[in-house]
Every structure is written in structure tokens, then in C-alpha cells.
């Protein structure tokens, strides 16, 4: 199955991890919630798939472009 | 039949130039998934409307008897044609031609000058990487470099809509020709752009693929070009749509389309669009779609400076430039890149007499050491200056936050305001959440329970936070039901249409 890497668009702190490896997610579902400018900013799955890895933990600092999770996308 | 022989000779020459760089090179161009220059011109213009100018130009070779032996096409094609029925000029580099080019630069300049003189849009189809040091040996000398044609390129930026399409591997002066436009597009996988390509960098010990060094997505994210598409056909389609919002030149006003959407249409969802929890985001593109005519929004530059969304739309048929904060990117806070995007977009709207609709949710500039190191304040000050210099009619709708210097930059406060607040509006010199600790330090330090004291102060402040208290002092003009936003924006466009002034601005936008 092809793999999709999901990245953060922003520099932020990880507030919460909202998905775990093995979990099926739909397109638009939150994988990780970041905090920036006092806002809770979700990083959503760009497509439906199965979470293979979550690459960050709550409290981590992430930079723009940093990979936060990978998805396996069936049949893509 | 006096001139029959000459006409026959001209026809024969035309047939030769139509072969472009020859069957082998044309086949190679097509095997790379690229259209030829002639297919590009045919694909851009309305069917059958392309009229070539300079169709006899090329590199000729004559025999000892003076008879033409070969004529290789020029590497630049240009002409006029119709785009959705409106006259435009387009030029296209023909990358299949590798012969010396006696006419290329003159044709390239003629394309630029014709658009300026005719006061019609220019579409530049760029495919090529310019000079080679081999030329030096051929001409037997070096030269002080210049940028041929730049004076025309710059003049056009201030005069006619310029769209540039990156349709191959682009380096050298061609990179500047691509980005010196009002709207630039690259085709994913087919187009690459760099100031110097992989072979040059390999000599410096750095190995890159063309995609890694200058792929379309990289250049769009860097803000060097505006958009990325998946095919040349899509690039032509986006060109047509972009131009549909604009006048043929700065000497005319943007054309109103037949209104096809009810200006009083109310989208019920808008009342629930903004969450009560101030830390939660919402979908700004859904808000935009609910407000513009037919939900039709032509977004420009999505990959760059993402805390501000920019694009073109219509309100009751009137073309408008629309900006909207995007809370998903830094909460809508202005980064250096977002500020650059705002400045360029506002200048563009001013140049082509588009009214500006600004949907505001700006918590301020993005803060932190990285933001300082990016020179955010310099770019921010330029953006504010663009907002204060524009003559375009301007309407702000404050959806949620307007804080600090960047938030204040939602409008030129010294103009008469077309300004509306949603009930979710929240504004001030700085957000309360960050300021309580600093402003009430003594009171908090003296309290037995610090957290309880902070909460108590916050509750006090929240009572004065209502936008209705601001409205009592006429510090904001109106609060509206979000569902009425489309109606007020259409009225704004109707009322201010007559204030738009045709003519050149005091200076043109810089790329």
C-alpha cells in the first residue's frame, strides 16, 4: 500500500495526539492537534487510510514541514 | 499573376517554419509529456483564433547560387488571438529550436510591446534556459550582461494583465520573465525552475534532482510562482479564469458579469461558522464560498503565506479581490510571508481597479525569535503601507480577531469605513490571554491563589470584551448577522462601482 506523509504547515507545539497506529481514519479527520497563537490547530488526514506511524508526542515542538504522521492508503 | 512567385516562396518558407525544430526534436518534446509551442498557442486561445505575427522569421541558410537551402524556425512564437472572445497577445518559447536565432529577442520584445500598445492582456509561455558559455566562443568576445526586454516587462506590469506559464525547464533570464507577472503557474512534474540547474550545483558537490532543486510545488511554496497545476490544459484554463476577472488594461474597469446569484442569499450555516470557543478553528474557505457569487472563488497563491487566503471572486457580478484570514495557519497571524502576500495582492488590486473585500481574523503578527529573524516587522510595515496607499474601494468584515498592529492593518483607518463586525468579533491592542499576567502582576502576586485571581480578572475583563460595548462608542460601524454578510458585500460592490477609476496608478506593482 502506498504511504502518505502528513506534515505540519506551521511551527507549533503539539497539544494532543488524536490518532494512534493501526487506526482507520477518514479524510479530514484530526491526527494531531497543535497549539500556535493560542489556538488549537488540527492537522488532518489529507485522505482516508490507516495510521502507520505517529511521529510526534504532546509537548514536542514542530517546525514548518515537519512530518507528524504517516498513513497507509489502500488502493491509491 | 504578377507576384505569384514571391507568394509561393513565402508559402514554402511558412511551411518550413511550421516544422519548428524538426521532427526529431518535436518528438522528443512530446515524449517528455510537453506540448509544442504551436499546440500551446492553439490550446490557450479560442479555437481557430490564433493569428501569428512574424511567421516568416527564422534562421536561413543560402547556397552559393543564392537559393534558400534551409529555414529553421525562430525559437520565439507570438501573435494575437481571443481568450473567451476578448483580444489578447501571447508569446511562446519553442524549446525544440536550437539553431541560431536571428529574430527571437526582437519577437519576444515585440510581443511585450504589442500588448502594451494594444492595451490587452499578455500571456507569456516560458520554456527555456537561456545562455551557454559555448556562445562566447562562437561570438569571439564576452559582454557586460544586461536584461534584454526588462524595460518592456516592467512597463507591462503597470499596464496590462500579465500571466506567465512555466512549461518546461526554466533557468537564467527566463526565471525572471516567469515571476515578473501578475499570475504565474507551473505544471507539476513537467516544469522546473532554478537560477542554476543541477549540473552547475553538481560541480560544487551538491547533488539534486530537478524536482528537488526547483520543482513546481517547491517554487509555489517559496512564493516564487503563484500556483501549480497538473497539466498544460489546466494552466490554460486557469489563465482564462484569471483574466475573466480583469479589465483588458489599466485604462479600463473590470467587466461586470451578468449576476447569476441572489445578492440577498443567506446561508444559514454562517451563523454557526465561528465556534464560541475562541481556541477553536473554522473553515475559512467555506465562509468565502458562502459569500461570493455562485460559491465561485478563484484562489491565488494557496501554498505561500497561508495565514492569508487571497483570490478573485464576484459580488453581484462585480469582480473583486478577496482576502480572508486562515485560522488553520498560525491562527491567521501574519508571518513575513503572509505580509509579502498581502502587499503584492493589494498592489495588484489597486493596479486593476478591483474593490477589496477583507474577511478579518488576525490575532496579530506571529511572534517569536524566528519571526524576528524573518524580518516580519519590515514585511508587515510594507503590507500596511500597501493597505494605506491603495485607492481601491475597501470593505472589511471582522469575523473574529483584530489585534495589534497587524489586526489594525485590516483597513486604512483614515478612510471612510465600509466595515462590519460579526457577533463573534474580538479585538484590542493585544489579546487578553497574554496580557493579564503582565498588566496585573502586583494584584496577582498579592493573591493567596494566583490561578483563582487570574480567572477572576479574566472574568472582569470578559464583561468589557463584548463588541457591543465598542459599538456604543461608534468605534465600529455595525454589527451584522453573519447570514446578511453576502447582502452587505453585494451592496458595497454596487455602491462603490462608480468610484473605481480607470487609468494607470502612480507606480506599477513590482514582481
Interface residues (C-beta under 8 A of the other chain):
Chain A: X9 X10 X11 X36 X37 X38 X39 X40 X41 X42
Chain B: X279 X280 X281 X306 X327 X328 X329 X330 X331 X332 X333 X363 X364 X366 X368 X370 X431 X433 X434
